[in-house]
Amino acid sequence: MTHEVVGETVPSEPKITAGSGAGAMEASQVRVHYLATRNRDEEAVWDSFIRRSPNGTVFHLSAWRRAVEEVFRHIPHYLVASVGNEIRAVLPLFEIHGVLSGRILVSVPYAVYGGLCGTDPVARKALLEEGERLAVRQRIRYVELRHLSDPEPGLLTKSLYVTFVKPLAAEPEANMEAIPRKQRRMVRVGLKNGLEARRGWEHLGHFFDIFVANKRRLGSPSFPLQLFEAVRTHFGNEAELLTVWHDGKMVAGVISFFYGDRVMPYYGAALDEAFRLAVNDFMYWEVMRESCVGGYRVFDFGRSREGTGAYDFKHHWGFEPQPLAYQYLLMNGNVMPNLNPSNPRLRLFIDTWKRLPLPITKWVGPALTRWLPLD
């Protein structure tokens, strides 16, 4: 196979357009290049392709690249496979030097979805081959592809995570009736307790304090506030902060993404003392209610591991788990990574983090997330 590989900071010479990714071609027709750094025109074409692709996600968009690069300073390598002037497939990668992972390539970090985007098998293969060459050049231990759908045949696959996705009806009443009876009662408990939902980014700092406390309770470092600020800046009206209040006090909040016809509540947190108020049921119902009225038709509850509280919560809402295929290219005999909270080797860290004073976790945690990107 012949490719033209253009350096990361060099724009492609012909004007590339976003194709549909359909149609077979010969391997010799494929040209692979790297998306130019901070080139708005190329990013616009990239995003147009993502939005037209059946396996594109919000985390494939260039806005996620900008947020991760700005906040965590990881090096992006965004690969494009084209035929003539038409994009056929893309592969977003970030190079990470982790304390536990070593030097790796991830598509994409701090996100639950990623991997190859585009349906043309020849273009996808070309991207995988270039990704492997990049891994060799950069002395990478492994390449991780976080596929939501369309896993690549023949790649090593980890079956650890599931996602929970469900269609939304157009009317709030129909969505309420679709929630199982016990969980529907909890939503009504939240309503009776006088919980109030507010929308807007003006309370982001306060939400961050709740988020840090919630992450400590779970034994995990918090992302930096700058990540949420970058999401607000780069995603615009495709991201929203909803906060929940009780008696004039913020008790919970969630940052959601809006992509195509899909809403995805992604960063959620609540105060421990608010659980008795059914705050989480109320909060996610508010996201669901607002979204269906706004024309969104898919509710994406996101990733979970079986056996966790988050898994059970989503399942009790009537969502069925759908397996996620995280796939790997292992380099130089390396084994499949196991950098998740179920790993017994991380238990001491998790237990210790839960016992640390909250101010310390707020100070140290955001810095750790750059060097401890878990899968």
Secondary structure, DSSP 4 states (H G I P E B T S, - for coil): -------TTS--SS--EE--S-S---GGGEEEEEPPTT-HHHHHHHHHHHHHSTT--GGGSHHHHHHHHHHH-PEEEEEEEEETTEEEEEEEEEEEEETTTEEEEEESTTSS-BS-B-S-HHHHHHHHHHHHHHHHHTT-SEEEEEESS-PPTTSEEE--EEEEEEE--SSHHHHHHHS-HHHHHHHHHHHHTT-EEEESGGGHHHHHHHHHHHHHHHT-PPPPHHHHHHHHHHHGGGEEEEEEEETTEEEEEEEEEEETTEEEEEEEEE-GGGGGGTHHHHHHHHHHHHHHHTT--EEEEEEEETTSHHHHHHHHTTPPEEE-EEEEEE-TTPPPP--STT-GGGHHHHHHHHHS-HHHHHHHHHHHHHH----
